[in-house]
Amino acid sequence: MKRCFTTTKKWQSQFQALWPALKGSLVRVRKPCIRKNCRACARGDKHPAWMLSFTCRGRRRCVYVPLAPVPAIRRAHKNGRRLENLLYRVGPALLKEFRQQQP
């Protein structure tokens, strides 16, 4: 049985261009801090923070994201969406090529 190398090579560069990629949600939240005498928290103001939310083994997880890597995480998230769309397009193309190779 032959493999579908033509389609794989065609899409491979597009897959590589979308790395790094991640799946999940990056959100900016406002949370109280842990300091006892925080003036902002006493006024009811909360501190901004970034959280990455994702599913791992069927359970929802949330991870704090420091401010510095937020732009890189945003790009990876955007790449993740593009990669998912690319996978949806590649599937039918691979199936079509496989069917053409069948005797």
Secondary structure, DSSP 8 states (H G I E B T S, - for coil): ----HHHHHHHHHHHHHT-S---SEEEEEEE--S-TT-HHHHHT--EEEEEEEEEETTEEEEEEE-STTHHHHHHHHHHHHHHHHHHHHHHHHHHHHHHHH--
